[in-house]
Amino acid sequence: MGTWPDGAGVGTQEEPANDRRYASSASKDARGGLEMDDNVGTGGHVPVMLERVLELLAPALAGPAPVVVDANLGLGGHSEALLAAHPALHLIGIDRDPFAIEFSTRRLSPYADRTTLVHASSGDLAEVLDQAGRPVIDGALFDLGVSSPQLDEAERGFAYSYDAPLDMRMDTSQELTAERVVNTYSARELARILRDYGEERFAQRVAGLIIKERAKEAITSTKRLADIVRDAIPAATRRTGGNPAKRTFQALRIEVNAELSALEAALPAALDALTLGGRVVVLSYHSLEDRLTKQALTARTKDTGPPGLPVPLPAHQPRFRLLTRGAELPSDEELARNPRAASARLRAAERIRVDD
């Protein structure tokens, strides 16, 4: 989903009455009864690297009844294009944000008989496929990160550019919020999160000031947290590199939504499910996501047999081959159309061997 408008039961877009997690056609989303406009988000909706995604997945979807998983559905831009390009395709879309499921249900309604939309974490991908009766797939797409609707709606609390409650939940039904993290985690825990998930050089200083300030009064707003972070960062550093709160907000978002652990579970599950010739495409938006993606794909493309053998052992030969040389970046033309795609990094791989 990135940072642009795109954006565990299983069921089709026709909602079974006995499973609350199936996509619904109701006019109110799950964030407290807000009315949904059918046109929300699509006016500026630019799916990142769409043409390249379609190009990479196309050879895997040329069969008579291909199945693809969109593990981060968002507002369904990539999914809509895939369904339009492949008339026999069945698409399984997963998203933990109830709004994304509600919105994409409407957006993809012309393809309702070929879609299965599921309110779940991408980390539940293996379970979703099992319950959908689709243990083998032909393609998988991961469009990671946070979508612009999440960033641009102040009440979600994702952005430091708005004064809003500290929330940051992609799944608004979960209990853990950024406010709870900031006000209950120890200084050591906070510093670890800021260092590991935000790559914040001044993690100890920021964590220390958070502890000091929350002792005076609970930190409940994005503006107050951003101010605290700014005060903790040395003045010389504040003058460069953009808003000093961006790393802290990224770290909290990743912690609240367990984003990296979801990717660590979902990507291997998708690779395991791919049929011979099946392909996976991953769009990541910060170094942590890209590093995990690179590691997972590289591990599947290596010969794991003992070095020096005259004949490679079949059981240890690579199961996948890389389709991209390193991480591909958006073109200059795309960046001109969609500046929010600037941080995107694309990697892809194809299954070339199946286990015996």
N, C-alpha and C positions, 0 to 999 in steps of 0.2 A: 504493500500500500504506500510505503514511502511517506513523503510529506507533501502530497498534492491531492487534489480532488480525484478520487477514484471510485477515491476513497480515500450422556450424549446420544441422544436418540437420532435416528436417521429417517428421512422421509422425503418424498417428492414435494413439489410446490403445492400440491393439493394437500391441505393440512388434515392429518388424521385427528379426530377429536380427542384421542386418548394420549397424545404426546405433546406436551407444551413446548418442546424444543423444535418442532417442525416449523418451517416457514409459515407465516400467517399473512392473510390478506387484510388484516385489520388496519384501520386508518390511524391508530395510535401506536407509537413505538413503546419500548420497554423502559424508557427513561422518565417515567413519571407521568405518562399520558400526553406527551407533546404531540401535536398534530403533525403528520408527515405530508409534505408537499411532494407530489410525484416528480417535480422538476428540480428538487433540491440537489445541488451539487453537480448536476450534469452539464450545466451551462459552461463551467470551466473545467470539466472533467477531461483530463488528458492522460490516458494510461501510459505509463513510462515505457519507452523502448518497445512500443506495441508491435511495430513491423518486424523487429528482430525476434521478438518472442514468437510471433506467428510463424516466421521463417524457420526457426529452430525446431518448433514442435510439429510442423506440418508433415515431415516424413514419417513420424510415428503415428500419425492420425489418419493415414491413408487407407486403412483396412475397412472391412465392411461394417464393424460396430465398435469403434474405438471408445475408450473411456479415459477421461482426463480429470485430475483433481486440481482444483484451484484452492490451495491450502490457506490463502489469505484473501478471501473474496472481496472485501471492501465494498465499493459501490458497483462492482461487477463489470467494469470496463473491459478488462482482458477477457473475461468469460463471455461477454456478449459478442466480442469479435471472433472468438474461437467457435462459438455455436453458429454464427453466421457463415463462417468459412468452411465448416465441416457439417453438412446436413445430417450425417449419420451419427454424429458425436453425442455421447451422453456425458454430461458434466456434473461432477460432485463438487459443490462449493462449501467451504468451511469458514466460519468466522465466529469469534467470541463476542463480537459487538452485536447486540440485538438489533440496533438500528441498521447495520449492514445487511442482516438477513431480511429484515422487513423491506428495506429499500430495494435490494436485489431481487426479491420475490416479484416486485412490481416491474422492475426494469427487464427482467428476463421472462416475463409472463408469455411472450410469444413463443418461447421454447419450453414451456412448462412440462411438456411430456418428455423432455430430454434433460431435465435438470433435477438434481437432488441437493437441496440446500440445508445445511445443518448448523445449528447454533452449538458450537463446541470450540475448544481450543485446538489449534493445529497439532498440538502435542497428543491429541487423541486420534490422530489420523488412522492408525492401525485399527482401532476400535470402530471408527466410522466406516471404513471399508468393509470390515467384517459384517457389521450390522446392515450395510447396504447390499450385501451379497455380491460385492465386487472385489474379491481378494487380489485380482490381477488387473493392472491398469496399463495404459499405453503412454500416458504422459502425466507430468506433474509440474505445476507452477507454484512457486513461492514468491510472493510480492510482499516483502517484509516491512517492518516499521509501523509508523502511525500515519493514518490518512489525514488529509486536509480537513474533512468535516470534523474529525476529532480535535485537530489543532484550532480550527477556526470557531468552534462553538465554545464560548467562554466558560459555560457552566461545567464543561468536562474537566477543566483544570489542567490541561496538558501544556498550555503555553504560558510563558513568562511575560508575554506582551499584553495579557489581560489581567485584571484584578478579579480573581474568581476563587471559589472554594478549592482547597487542595484535594483533588480527587484522583484523576489520572487512570481510572479504571476503564479498560476496553470493554470488559463484561461488567455492566453496571449492577449485576445481581450478586457479585462477589463481595466479601466483607472487607478485605484489605484495601485501604486507600493510601494515597501519599501522605495525607494528614496523620494517619495512624503510624506510618513509618517514621515520619519526622519527629513525632512527639513521644514515641515509645521505644524506639531502638536505642541501644547504647551508643556511646561515642565511638567505640571500636567497630560496631556493626555499621554505623553510618559511614565511617571512614572507609571501610572495606567496600561498601556499595559504590561510593563516589569514586574510589580508585579503580575498582575492577570494571564497573559498568559505565562510568563517565570518563574514565581516564583523566581524572582531575588531579593535577599536580599538587594542589593545595588541599587535598582531601582532609587531612588532619585539622587544618585551620578552619575549614568550613564546618566540619563536624563539631569542633569545639565551640564555635560561635553559635551554632544551632542549639547545642545543649545549654549554653549560657542564656540565650534569649528565650527558650521555651520554659526555663525555670521562672521567668518573670510572668509570662503569659503564653498559653498554648499558641502554636503557629498554625493558623487555619486558612490563610489566604496565599495565593500565588505571589501577590505583590510583596507581602512581608517576607516571604522566603527569598524572593529574588533580591530584595534589599539587604537581607542578612548575608547572602552569598557575595553580593557586591562589596559589602564592607569587609568581608573576610579575605578577599583577593587583594594582593598588593596593588597599589595605585599604578605602578609602571606596567603591570600585566593587564590591568583593566583597560588601558589605552589601546590595546591591540586585540585582535582575535574575536571581535564581536561581543555579544552580551555575555558577561561573565557567569551568568546563571545557566547557560545552555547545557553545560556538562552535568551539573547537578540535576537539572530537570530530566535529562536523558537517563541518568542513573536511576532516579526514582521511578520513572516510567517502566524501565526494564525490570526493576525489583517488584513493583506492584503487579505487573502482568506476567511475570516469570517468562519473559520473552525468549531468553537464551535457552532455558531448559526446554521450552516448547520446541524450539528449532532443533535442539540436540536429539529430541525424541522423534520429531516429525520427518526430518530429512532422511535418516536411515530407514524409517518405515516406508517412505515413498520409494526409495531406491530398491528395497526388498520386494516391493509389490510390482515393480516394472517388469513387463514381459520382454522377451528378446526383441531388440530394436526400439524399445521404449526410451523415452527421453525425459529429462528433468531440466527445468530452467529456474534459476534463482536470481532474484533481484534483491540486493542488500543495499543498505544506506548508511552504515557506519562500519568501522573496522572490525568490531567484535562479531557482527553478523557475517561479514565477508570472510573473516578468519575461520570461523566454524564451518562455513560452507566449503572453503578451500580444503580444509582438513578432511571433511567427510568425503568429498569427491576424489581427492588425491588418494585416499586410502583404498578406494575401490578400483583405482586404475593402475595399481602397482602389482608386480609379480612378488608374491610373498614367500616363494620357495627359497631354499638355501642357496647362497651365491655360489657360482662356479660350476653348477651342474651342466653337463653337456647337452641335456635335453630338458626343457622346462616341464615341470610336473603339472598336468592338467588341473589338479585340484588347487594349485597355487597361482594359476594364471589370472590376469586381470579380468574382472567381470564387466568393467565399464571402460569407455574411452572419453577423454575430454573433447568437447566440441568447440571450446573457446581457448584461445591462447592467453592465459592469464585472465584477468577480469576485463570485460569490455565496458567502455564508457559511452554515454549518450553522445550522439553527433552534435556538431555545432548547430545544425539546423533544428534539431530537437530542442536544444537548450534555448534557442531563440524563441521557439513556440512555448516552451514550458520550463522556465528557469528553475522551478522547484525540483527538476530531475537532476540537478547538477551533482548530487552526491551518490547517484545510482551506480552500482557495479553489478554487471551481469556475468554469471557463470552457467555453464550447461554441460551435460554429459549424456551418453547413450549406453544402454546395456548391450554388450557384445557377446556375452556368454551367460548361460544359466547354470545353476548348480545341478549336479546330477541327482 
